[in-house]
Amino acid sequence: MTTIHLPVNNIFTLLATFINIMKGYERINAALKGLQTDKIPIMLHNFMMAAREHGVTMEQYRNSPGVISDCFISAIEKYQYDGILIDIDTVTLAGAVGVQVDFPADSPARSHIGKIIKLEDIAHLKPVRVEDYRYIQIWLEAVRFLKEHFKDEIFIRGNCDQAPFSLACAMRGTQNWMVDLMTGPEEQITTLLEYCTDACLQFAKLMIQTGCDMISNGDSPAGPEMISSEMYLKYAMPYEKRIVGLVHAKNLPYSLHICGNTNIILEHMLLTGADAFELDYRTDINKIYNTFHETATFIGNIDPSGVLALGTVDDVKKKTLGLLSVYKDSDRFILNAGCAMPPDTPSENLKIMIDTARNFR
């Protein structure tokens, strides 16, 4: 008997046709609109785990769009989830604007010092074209590859690295930036944030051109564990809102990620107009539900380290069921870890999280 081997795309299509199930793209898209889905939608922040399981180092991963896409294709085939979040590190935009970046062999790239030594040097910043930075192009090409491969079978989220406040923090250095916010001249602070907003908007425009299904940014230094809620409203939210406006003008949804306990800024975050929020496990899930369930989609928020990486299978199942139970009466929910999953996360832990969600409805 002849065996026919079908590409993964064709397998998904045949299953959807004969069993009448939703495609991954359809599940995520429905959740973003508050529409009912057949199963709990799942979109993973698993780039480090995907690379590790595919047998490549982070150095190999970050330097090849083909390797990046292969890692996610393998992860989709293994775990059968619905949406891919393409991420590389949290310093690509920083590198594009001239911040010194360190590239460890098997960890995501990182920065240690800022580019701007004195606040007054902001006046001498030269215009930047982020598309000229090699790692921006690799990121974009990987998203194009994945969108072309999965088409409308799997949802493709084009993450655009850091939002303006976080990029300003990287350019100035964290300690200096925190002092600037309390003592620095407003004009210079605003000038830097405008510069960073321009860089972020450039990246978002380029990402939109890849054909991805969603744009997102991270803005963790803007969370309450770093600055006050008043500072968030003044120095972070308005600039996040401008990126959301650009993305919406191109008819795409937008998601914002902030790490840590964001309880006191949840309502402020809604002012950005973002369609979805990906939040840390340290934010109270009941407060998230009460704030978002009617107006914005929540993405999250299993503890990636304490539960997914270090917990038992029973721990993962219990935490997943608890989270799903809170959101059982809302369609505005997408299951994920609360942040990036560690590379050594046990496969059986991720599988039980996904299986628990798939069997919940």
C-alpha positions as CSV (number, residue, x, y, z in Angstrom):
1,M,0.0,0.0,0.0
2,T,1.3,3.4,-0.9
3,T,1.8,5.9,2.0
4,I,1.1,9.5,1.2
5,H,3.0,12.1,3.2
6,L,1.2,15.4,3.4
7,P,2.7,18.8,4.6
8,V,1.6,19.9,8.0
9,N,-0.5,22.7,6.4
10,N,-2.5,20.1,4.4
11,I,-3.0,17.9,7.5
12,F,-4.5,20.9,9.4
13,T,-6.8,21.7,6.5
14,L,-8.0,18.1,6.2
15,L,-8.7,17.8,9.9
16,A,-10.6,21.0,9.9
17,T,-12.7,19.8,7.0
18,F,-13.6,16.4,8.2
19,I,-13.9,17.0,12.0
20,N,-15.3,20.5,11.8
21,I,-12.7,22.0,14.2
22,M,-11.3,25.5,14.1
23,K,-7.8,26.2,12.8
24,G,-5.3,27.7,15.1
25,Y,-5.5,31.0,13.3
26,E,-9.3,31.0,13.7
27,R,-9.1,30.3,17.4
28,I,-6.7,33.2,18.2
29,N,-8.5,35.6,15.9
30,A,-11.9,34.8,17.5
31,A,-10.5,35.2,21.0
32,L,-9.2,38.7,20.1
33,K,-12.7,39.6,19.0
34,G,-14.4,38.1,22.0
35,L,-16.0,35.3,19.9
36,Q,-16.6,31.7,21.0
37,T,-14.0,29.1,20.1
38,D,-14.2,25.3,19.9
39,K,-11.1,24.9,22.2
40,I,-9.1,27.2,24.4
41,P,-6.7,29.1,22.2
42,I,-3.0,28.7,22.9
43,M,-0.2,31.0,21.8
44,L,3.2,30.2,23.4
45,H,6.2,32.5,24.3
46,N,8.6,29.6,23.8
47,F,11.4,30.7,21.5
48,M,14.2,29.6,23.8
49,M,12.6,26.2,24.4
50,A,11.8,25.8,20.7
51,A,15.5,26.4,19.9
52,R,16.7,24.0,22.5
53,E,14.4,21.2,21.4
54,H,15.4,21.8,17.8
55,G,19.0,21.3,18.8
56,V,20.4,24.7,18.0
57,T,22.1,27.3,20.2
58,M,20.8,30.9,20.6
59,E,23.7,32.0,18.5
60,Q,22.6,29.8,15.6
61,Y,19.0,30.8,16.2
62,R,19.5,34.6,16.2
63,N,21.7,34.5,13.1
64,S,19.4,32.7,10.7
65,P,15.7,33.3,9.7
66,G,15.6,29.8,8.3
67,V,16.7,28.3,11.7
68,I,14.2,30.5,13.6
69,S,11.3,29.4,11.4
70,D,12.4,25.7,11.5
71,C,12.4,25.8,15.3
72,F,8.8,27.1,15.4
73,I,7.6,24.7,12.7
74,S,9.0,21.8,14.8
75,A,7.4,23.1,17.9
76,I,4.0,23.4,16.2
77,E,4.3,19.9,14.8
78,K,5.2,18.5,18.3
79,Y,2.7,20.4,20.5
80,Q,-0.1,21.4,18.1
81,Y,-0.8,24.9,19.5
82,D,-2.5,27.8,17.7
83,G,-0.3,30.8,17.6
84,I,3.4,31.6,17.2
85,L,5.0,34.5,19.0
86,I,8.3,35.2,17.1
87,D,10.8,36.6,19.5
88,I,14.6,36.8,19.5
89,D,15.7,38.9,22.5
90,T,14.9,42.2,24.2
91,V,17.7,44.3,22.8
92,T,17.4,44.1,19.1
93,L,16.0,47.7,18.9
94,A,18.6,48.8,21.3
95,G,21.3,47.4,19.1
96,A,19.6,49.1,16.1
97,V,20.0,52.6,17.8
98,G,23.6,52.0,18.8
99,V,23.5,50.5,22.3
100,Q,26.3,48.0,22.9
101,V,24.9,44.5,22.8
102,D,26.5,41.3,24.1
103,F,25.8,38.0,22.3
104,P,26.2,34.9,24.5
105,A,26.5,31.6,22.6
106,D,23.4,30.0,24.2
107,S,21.4,32.8,25.8
108,P,19.5,35.7,24.2
109,A,21.4,38.8,23.5
110,R,21.6,41.4,26.3
111,S,22.9,44.9,27.0
112,H,24.7,46.1,30.1
113,I,25.3,49.8,29.6
114,G,23.5,52.6,27.9
115,K,24.6,54.6,24.9
116,I,23.8,58.1,26.3
117,I,26.3,59.1,29.0
118,K,24.9,62.5,29.8
119,L,21.2,63.4,29.5
120,E,22.1,66.6,27.5
121,D,23.7,64.3,24.8
122,I,20.2,63.5,23.8
123,A,20.2,66.7,21.7
124,H,23.0,65.2,19.5
125,L,21.3,61.9,18.6
126,K,21.5,61.2,14.9
127,P,18.4,59.9,13.0
128,V,18.3,56.1,12.8
129,R,17.0,53.6,10.2
130,V,16.3,50.5,12.1
131,E,16.0,48.4,8.9
132,D,19.8,48.8,8.4
133,Y,20.4,46.7,11.5
134,R,21.2,43.0,10.6
135,Y,19.1,41.5,13.4
136,I,16.0,43.5,12.5
137,Q,16.2,42.0,9.0
138,I,16.6,38.5,10.3
139,W,13.6,38.9,12.6
140,L,11.5,40.2,9.8
141,E,12.5,37.5,7.4
142,A,11.7,34.8,9.9
143,V,8.2,36.2,10.3
144,R,7.8,36.2,6.5
145,F,8.9,32.6,6.3
146,L,6.5,31.4,9.0
147,K,3.6,33.3,7.5
148,E,4.3,31.9,4.1
149,H,4.6,28.4,5.5
150,F,1.5,28.4,7.7
151,K,-0.6,30.9,5.8
152,D,-4.0,31.0,7.6
153,E,-3.6,27.8,9.5
154,I,-1.5,29.1,12.4
155,F,-1.7,32.6,13.9
156,I,1.6,34.6,13.5
157,R,2.4,37.3,16.0
158,G,5.2,39.6,15.0
159,N,6.7,40.8,18.2
160,C,8.6,44.2,17.8
161,D,10.9,44.0,20.8
162,Q,10.7,46.9,23.3
163,A,8.2,49.8,23.5
164,P,9.5,53.4,23.7
165,F,9.9,53.6,27.4
166,S,11.9,50.4,27.6
167,L,14.1,51.4,24.7
168,A,14.8,54.8,26.4
169,C,15.8,52.8,29.5
170,A,18.2,50.7,27.4
171,M,19.7,53.8,25.7
172,R,20.3,55.7,28.9
173,G,21.0,52.7,31.3
174,T,18.4,51.6,33.9
175,Q,19.8,53.5,36.9
176,N,20.4,56.7,35.0
177,W,16.9,56.6,33.4
178,M,15.2,56.2,36.8
179,V,17.1,59.2,38.1
180,D,16.3,61.2,35.0
181,L,12.6,60.6,35.5
182,M,12.8,62.2,38.9
183,T,15.3,65.0,38.3
184,G,15.9,65.4,34.6
185,P,14.6,68.3,32.5
186,E,11.2,67.4,30.9
187,E,12.3,68.6,27.5
188,Q,15.2,66.2,27.3
189,I,13.2,63.2,28.7
190,T,10.5,63.9,26.0
191,T,13.1,64.2,23.3
192,L,14.5,60.8,24.1
193,L,11.0,59.2,24.3
194,E,10.1,60.8,20.9
195,Y,13.4,59.4,19.4
196,C,12.6,55.9,20.8
197,T,9.0,56.1,19.6
198,D,10.2,56.8,16.1
199,A,12.5,53.8,16.2
200,C,9.6,51.6,17.5
201,L,7.2,52.9,14.9
202,Q,9.8,52.1,12.2
203,F,10.0,48.5,13.4
204,A,6.3,48.1,13.6
205,K,5.8,49.4,10.0
206,L,8.4,46.9,8.8
207,M,6.8,44.1,10.7
208,I,3.3,44.9,9.3
209,Q,4.8,44.5,5.8
210,T,5.7,40.8,6.6
211,G,2.0,39.9,6.5
212,C,1.9,38.8,10.1
213,D,-1.4,38.6,11.9
214,M,-0.6,40.7,15.0
215,I,1.9,43.2,16.3
216,S,3.2,43.3,19.9
217,N,5.8,45.0,22.1
218,G,7.1,44.5,25.6
219,D,7.4,47.4,28.1
220,S,8.4,45.8,31.4
221,P,10.6,48.6,32.8
222,A,7.4,50.7,32.6
223,G,5.6,48.4,35.2
224,P,4.9,49.3,38.8
225,E,7.9,47.3,40.0
226,M,10.1,50.0,38.4
227,I,8.0,53.2,38.3
228,S,4.9,54.7,39.8
229,S,1.5,54.5,38.1
230,E,1.6,58.2,37.6
231,M,4.9,57.9,35.8
232,Y,3.4,55.1,33.7
233,L,0.6,57.4,32.6
234,K,3.0,60.2,31.8
235,Y,6.0,58.6,30.3
236,A,4.9,55.2,29.0
237,M,1.2,54.9,28.2
238,P,1.0,57.8,25.6
239,Y,3.9,56.4,23.6
240,E,2.5,52.8,23.7
241,K,-0.8,54.3,22.5
242,R,0.8,55.8,19.4
243,I,2.1,52.4,18.4
244,V,-1.3,50.9,18.9
245,G,-2.7,53.7,16.7
246,L,-0.3,52.9,13.9
247,V,-1.1,49.2,14.0
248,H,-4.9,49.7,14.1
249,A,-4.6,52.0,11.1
250,K,-3.3,49.0,9.2
251,N,-6.2,46.9,10.5
252,L,-4.1,44.6,12.7
253,P,-4.6,43.8,16.4
254,Y,-2.0,44.7,19.0
255,S,-0.8,43.1,22.2
256,L,1.2,44.7,25.0
257,H,3.4,42.7,27.5
258,I,4.5,44.0,30.9
259,C,6.3,41.8,33.4
260,G,5.8,41.9,37.2
261,N,2.8,42.8,39.3
262,T,0.8,45.2,37.2
263,N,-2.3,45.3,39.4
264,I,-2.3,49.1,39.9
265,I,-1.9,50.0,36.2
266,L,-4.4,47.6,34.6
267,E,-7.0,50.3,34.0
268,H,-4.3,52.6,32.8
269,M,-3.1,50.0,30.3
270,L,-6.6,49.9,28.8
271,L,-6.1,53.5,27.7
272,T,-3.5,52.4,25.2
273,G,-6.3,50.9,23.1
274,A,-4.5,47.5,22.9
275,D,-6.6,44.5,21.9
276,A,-4.8,42.1,24.2
277,F,-2.5,42.2,27.2
278,E,0.1,39.5,28.0
279,L,0.8,39.7,31.8
280,D,3.0,38.1,34.4
281,Y,1.7,35.5,36.8
282,R,2.4,38.0,39.6
283,T,-0.6,40.0,38.6
284,D,-3.8,38.9,40.3
285,I,-5.8,36.8,37.9
286,N,-9.1,37.8,39.4
287,K,-8.3,41.5,39.0
288,I,-7.2,40.9,35.4
289,Y,-10.5,39.2,34.7
290,N,-12.6,42.0,36.3
291,T,-10.7,44.6,34.4
292,F,-10.3,43.1,31.0
293,H,-12.9,40.3,30.3
294,E,-15.4,42.5,28.5
295,T,-13.1,44.8,26.6
296,A,-9.7,43.2,26.0
297,T,-8.2,39.8,25.5
298,F,-5.9,38.4,28.2
299,I,-2.9,36.3,27.2
300,G,-1.3,34.3,30.0
301,N,-0.3,33.6,32.6
302,I,1.2,30.4,33.9
303,D,4.4,31.0,35.9
304,P,7.1,30.0,33.3
305,S,9.9,29.2,35.8
306,G,8.3,28.2,39.1
307,V,5.6,26.1,37.5
308,L,6.3,25.2,33.9
309,A,10.1,24.7,34.2
310,L,10.5,23.6,37.8
311,G,7.0,22.2,38.8
312,T,5.6,18.8,38.5
313,V,3.1,17.7,35.9
314,D,0.4,17.8,38.6
315,D,1.5,21.4,39.5
316,V,1.1,22.5,35.9
317,K,-2.3,20.8,35.5
318,K,-3.5,22.4,38.8
319,K,-2.4,25.9,37.9
320,T,-3.8,25.6,34.4
321,L,-7.2,24.4,35.6
322,G,-7.2,27.3,38.1
323,L,-6.5,29.8,35.4
324,L,-9.1,28.4,33.0
325,S,-11.7,28.3,35.7
326,V,-11.4,32.0,36.3
327,Y,-11.9,32.7,32.6
328,K,-14.5,30.0,31.9
329,D,-17.3,32.6,31.2
330,S,-15.2,34.8,28.9
331,D,-14.1,34.2,25.3
332,R,-11.4,36.9,25.6
333,F,-8.7,34.5,26.7
334,I,-5.5,32.9,25.1
335,L,-3.5,30.5,27.2
336,N,0.3,31.2,27.5
337,A,3.0,31.4,30.0
338,G,3.3,34.7,31.8
339,C,6.6,35.5,30.1
340,A,9.3,33.6,28.0
341,M,9.5,30.0,28.9
342,P,13.0,28.8,30.0
343,P,14.9,26.6,27.4
344,D,15.0,23.6,29.7
345,T,11.2,23.5,30.4
346,P,10.2,19.8,30.5
347,S,8.3,18.7,27.5
348,E,5.8,16.8,29.6
349,N,4.9,19.9,31.5
350,L,4.1,21.9,28.4
351,K,2.2,18.9,27.0
352,I,0.0,18.7,30.1
353,M,-0.7,22.4,30.0
354,I,-1.9,22.1,26.4
355,D,-3.8,18.9,27.0
356,T,-5.5,20.4,30.0
357,A,-6.7,23.4,27.9
358,R,-7.7,21.2,25.0
359,N,-9.9,19.1,27.2
360,F,-11.4,22.0,29.2
361,R,-14.2,22.6,26.7
